[in-house]
């Protein structure tokens, strides 16, 4: 249930239906997106707490959840027949943007070059082995 695809698909559908003018359907799609986004956010935060390097996913899932909840709150309090509130549209657009941040980070991540440390070279000594043994004695 920690997949980001379901809340992303529901938020995209809510944005599309809201921009077409179907405010009631957009509200319901947003309400269905809230538990899916919450589950994805909780899984990402738990993965982060387990020590996995998922800070970006945890932050973006949490912000997207906040934007989706804001959209639902604004749209549910809107006056019927007045059209889509601009804040609800911008909140969904913000959620879609936040969901896309890890994809852009992955695309822009530089290729990691693995460098091996060169072997430590010993200084060349121009002394013959016999002289070394004589010095040691």
C-alpha positions in Angstrom: 0.0 0.0 0.0 3.0 2.3 0.1 2.9 2.9 -3.6 2.8 6.4 -4.8 1.0 5.5 -8.0 -2.6 5.3 -6.5 -2.6 8.7 -4.7 -0.9 10.2 -7.8 -3.5 8.8 -10.1 -6.4 9.9 -7.9 -4.9 13.4 -7.5 -4.5 13.6 -11.3 -8.0 12.5 -11.9 -9.3 15.0 -9.3 -7.4 17.8 -10.9 -8.7 16.8 -14.4 -12.3 16.6 -13.2 -12.0 19.8 -11.3 -10.6 21.7 -14.2 -13.4 20.4 -16.5 -16.1 21.6 -14.1 -17.1 18.4 -12.2 -16.6 19.7 -8.7 -18.5 17.0 -6.9 -16.6 14.2 -8.6 -13.4 16.0 -8.0 -14.2 16.3 -4.3 -14.9 12.5 -4.1 -11.7 11.7 -5.9 -9.8 13.9 -3.5 -11.4 12.3 -0.6 -10.5 8.8 -1.9 -6.9 10.1 -2.4 -6.5 11.1 1.2 -6.2 7.5 2.7 -4.0 6.4 -0.2 -1.7 9.4 0.2 -1.6 8.9 4.0 -0.7 5.2 3.6 2.1 6.1 1.2 3.4 8.8 3.6 3.3 6.5 6.6 5.2 3.8 4.7 7.8 6.3 3.6 8.3 7.7 7.1 8.5 4.2 8.6 11.2 3.3 6.0 13.1 6.4 6.9 12.9 5.5 10.6 14.2 2.0 9.8 17.3 3.6 8.5 16.7 3.5 4.8 17.8 6.5 2.8 14.3 7.7 1.9 14.2 11.3 3.2 13.1 12.8 -0.1 10.2 10.3 -0.4 9.1 10.9 3.2 9.1 14.6 2.8 7.4 14.7 -0.6 4.7 12.2 0.5 4.0 14.2 3.6 3.7 17.5 1.7 1.5 15.9 -1.0 -0.8 14.5 1.8 -1.0 18.0 3.2 -1.9 19.5 -0.2 -4.5 16.8 -0.9 -6.1 17.4 2.6 -6.1 21.2 1.9 -7.8 20.6 -1.4 -10.5 18.5 0.1 -11.1 21.0 2.9 -11.4 23.9 0.5 -13.5 22.1 -2.0 -15.9 20.7 0.6 -16.5 24.2 2.0 -17.0 25.8 -1.4 -20.3 27.3 -2.4 -22.3 25.0 -4.7 -22.4 26.2 -8.3 -19.7 28.8 -7.8 -17.1 26.8 -9.6 -13.9 25.4 -8.4 -12.1 27.4 -5.7 -8.7 28.5 -7.0 -7.0 27.4 -3.8 -8.3 23.8 -4.3 -6.9 23.8 -7.8 -3.6 25.2 -6.7 -3.4 22.7 -3.9 -3.9 19.8 -6.3 -1.4 21.3 -8.6 1.1 21.5 -5.7 0.4 17.9 -4.8 1.1 16.8 -8.3 4.3 18.9 -8.4 5.5 17.5 -5.1 4.8 13.9 -6.3 7.0 14.6 -9.3 10.0 16.0 -7.4 11.6 12.5 -6.8 11.4 11.7 -10.5 13.2 14.9 -11.4 15.8 14.3 -8.7 16.4 10.9 -10.1 16.8 12.3 -13.6 19.1 15.0 -12.5 21.2 12.9 -10.2 24.8 12.8 -11.4 26.3 9.6 -12.4 28.3 8.4 -9.4 31.9 7.6 -10.4 33.5 5.0 -8.2 37.1 5.6 -7.7 39.5 3.1 -6.3 42.2 4.4 -4.1 45.6 4.0 -5.7 48.0 1.6 -4.0 50.4 3.3 -1.7 53.7 3.3 -3.3 56.8 2.7 -1.3 59.7 5.1 -2.0 62.3 3.5 -4.2 65.5 2.9 -2.3 68.7 2.7 -4.2 70.4 0.5 -1.6 71.4 -3.0 -2.4 70.1 -5.7 -0.1 73.5 -6.5 1.2 73.9 -3.0 2.5 70.6 -3.1 4.3 71.6 -6.3 6.1 74.9 -4.8 7.1 73.2 -1.7 8.5 70.8 -3.8 10.5 73.7 -5.8 12.1 
